[in-house]
Amino acid sequence: MKNNTPVPSANSRSAQLYRRGCQVMPGGVSRNTVLRSPHPLYAERGNGCYVTDIEGVERIDFANNMASLIHGHAHPAIVAAVTEQLPKGTAFTLATEVEVRYAEHLCRRNPGFEKIRFVNSGTEAVMSCLKAARAYTGRPKIAKVEGAYHGLYDYAEVSQTASPANWGNIESPASVPVAYGTPAAALSDVVVIPFNDPERAIEILDRHATELACVLIDLLPHRVGLIPASVDFMQALYNWTRANGALLVCDEVITFRSGYGGAQQSYGVQPDLTALGKMIGGGFPVGALAGRKQVMEVMNPLADKLLFPHSGTFSANPITMTAGLAAMELFDPAAVKNLNRLADRARHQLAAAIKVADIPACVTGGGSMFRVHLKPVAPKNYREAFMDEKETQLIKTLLDHLFANGLMMINTCSGVLSTPMTEKEIDRLAEVMLGGFRKLKDLL
């Protein structure tokens, strides 16, 4: 593996591609997460847990396409399954057998998944959950955690980028828009609660008890700080929804990788609806919502009264269903356990590297995910995890060091593991991180 990225050149293939991209796409790309200075990296190929860019540089992939690749790149079993399906067709105005088989498989993984429907992204899965909750309860409002990312839907994205300048009092966090021009009506229908603060959260929810369709929660929210939800917090939200006729909706688009049936199985509470996505597509675009039969029936077109008409041109297309089923069959309980064990090793080694470097930093995470914070104590909520301009620049410096030494990371200095990884890749991560921490010592 090449460990040092060449100095960016204005004549490199990547630079040339980016100039072309800027002529036809806003910012030169279709998703902001791939932007880097002075230009994005362009992938040539991926194999297992390694990615080679078009300049010939190979890196260990701890980003895994924003946590969507549970088996890394080009897993032979997934490639074989998709290759067999491709000549048969990629999409039909007919149902397919593999849709049924995959639905059966996912429902067997979690007893709370009594019924399931497939969509095309995590954003669409969350959106569908919220619309189903409104249809079932007849109520307009939703509640969500401050700072939590749930995709692009107007209501779901509220307050994911709140800052000290606009987030308001912790006793009543403001509903802050992300996109300019977000309707005030959308903001007024979103109740924002602090993370892992049961007492404050319940006080806020009580003010809107008769209006709330659901409480939306990510059990390990990345943007909040990749901090696990506490058992007390989850139990409080569960009990409140039972007592007040609202639904509990879990966003497991990312966290489903944490357990065979998702992260929720560690909490002893069963949500009414769960949004899925990312890794369940086997490397292809996907989303799904699963939950209680009674709630899912709002989408049943054969019901006496259809409350939530629901469809999608590419929903449950046979390529995604084939890839997803192959991927999830491979991600059996033994694979889940091994991947989480490797992540424990990574978090332990990163904590040790921080101690050796003697810098004010910490590591958070759970399951097969981790995140490095340049803070002496692990944050407890979004406000504590918030990065000011100085920390943002320091994190960028650290990420640049990691890229230059053969590691790909998510841009918050977060990482997710894939099943092709071994202790060798984890040890390399710790080694490179230690070098990065030492570089930051004087700056900190």
Secondary structure, DSSP 8 states (H G I E B T S, - for coil): ---S-----TTSHHHHHHHHHHHHSGGGSSSGGG--SSS---EEEEEBTEEEETTS-EEEESSHHHHT-TT-B--HHHHHHHHHHGGG-S--SS--HHHHHHHHHHHHH-TT-SEEEEESSHHHHHHHHHHHHHHHH---EEEEETT----S-TTTTTTTT--TTT---TTS-----SSTT--HHHHHTEEEE-TT-HHHHHHHHHTTTTTEEEEEE-SS-TTTTS----HHHHHHHHHHHHHHT-EEEEE-TTGGGGSTT-GGGGTT---SEEEEEGGGGTTS--EEEEE-HHHHGGG-TTSSS-SS----TTTT-HHHHHHHHHHHHHS-HHHHHHHHHHHHHHHHHHHHHHHHHT-S-EEEEETTEEEEESSSS--SSHHHH---HHHHHHHHHHHHHHHHTTEE-BTTTEEE--TT--HHHHHHHHHHHHHHHHHHTTT-
